[in-house]
Amino acid sequence: MNPFENRSVSLSGPATDALPVIPDDAADLPAVAIGLYIETGGAVSVDTVSGGTRTLAMTDFSILPVGVRRVRSTGTTAAGIHALVLA
């Protein structure tokens, strides 16, 4: 049984997929993320859905609950980044 089968997606989650992210200064994510999952902590530089560029310090195995359209390579030292998306 698939509990998501007859359910409409919601911005409050849960995400329906987690896509690996390769930070890039020029390219947006393939889908806007409702958040990021960070495996190895460090700085994460992102472009938010509201148009801001922010650099945030993240710890290991953390979730950043912010709408993100791009993860920038410049300023990002965290690793194992995954975009939480709604498919």
HUZI-V948977 format. One record per residue. N is the residue number from 1. OMEGA is omega in degrees with one decimal (none if undefined). BURIAL is + if it has 9 or more other C-alpha atoms within 8 Angstrom, else -. D_FIRST is the distance of its C-alpha to the first C-alpha in Angstrom with 1 decimal. Layout:
N,OMEGA,BURIAL,D_FIRST / N,OMEGA,BURIAL,D_FIRST
//
This chain:
1,179.5,-,0.0 / 2,-177.9,-,3.8 / 3,-179.9,-,6.3 / 4,-172.2,-,9.0 / 5,-176.7,-,8.4 / 6,-176.5,-,10.9 / 7,175.7,-,12.8 / 8,-179.0,-,16.2 / 9,-176.8,-,17.4 / 10,177.1,-,20.1 / 11,178.9,-,23.0 / 12,174.2,-,22.6 / 13,1.5,-,19.4 / 14,174.4,-,17.3 / 15,179.1,+,18.1 / 16,175.8,+,15.6 / 17,176.5,-,17.7 / 18,-176.1,+,20.7 / 19,176.6,-,23.5 / 20,-176.9,-,26.5 / 21,168.1,+,29.7 / 22,-178.2,-,33.1 / 23,-175.8,+,35.6 / 24,-179.4,+,37.8 / 25,-172.7,+,40.7 / 26,-172.2,-,40.5 / 27,173.0,-,37.0 / 28,172.6,+,34.2 / 29,179.0,+,30.6 / 30,175.5,-,28.6 / 31,176.9,-,26.6 / 32,-179.0,+,27.8 / 33,172.7,+,26.3 / 34,177.7,+,25.4 / 35,176.3,+,26.5 / 36,171.1,+,27.4 / 37,-176.6,+,26.5 / 38,178.8,+,29.7 / 39,-178.8,+,29.7 / 40,-173.6,+,33.5 / 41,-179.7,+,35.5 / 42,178.0,+,38.4 / 43,175.1,+,39.4 / 44,178.1,+,37.0 / 45,-174.2,+,38.6 / 46,165.9,+,36.5 / 47,-177.3,+,37.1 / 48,178.5,+,35.2 / 49,178.3,+,33.9 / 50,174.6,-,37.0 / 51,179.3,-,39.3 / 52,171.2,-,40.5 / 53,-175.8,-,40.8 / 54,172.3,-,40.2 / 55,-174.0,+,40.5 / 56,175.8,-,38.8 / 57,-177.7,-,39.1 / 58,177.2,+,35.7 / 59,175.8,+,35.1 / 60,174.9,+,33.0 / 61,-178.7,+,29.2 / 62,177.8,+,29.5 / 63,175.5,-,27.8 / 64,-175.1,-,29.9 / 65,-178.6,-,28.4 / 66,175.2,+,30.5 / 67,-174.1,+,29.9 / 68,175.0,+,31.3 / 69,178.7,+,32.3 / 70,169.8,+,34.3 / 71,-175.2,+,34.8 / 72,176.9,+,38.4 / 73,177.1,+,39.8 / 74,179.3,-,43.1 / 75,179.3,+,42.8 / 76,175.6,+,39.4 / 77,177.7,-,39.7 / 78,-179.5,+,36.2 / 79,-178.7,+,34.0 / 80,-177.0,+,30.4 / 81,178.2,+,29.6 / 82,176.1,+,26.1 / 83,175.6,+,25.5 / 84,-171.8,+,22.6 / 85,173.1,+,21.6 / 86,-178.8,+,19.6 / 87,none,-,18.5
//
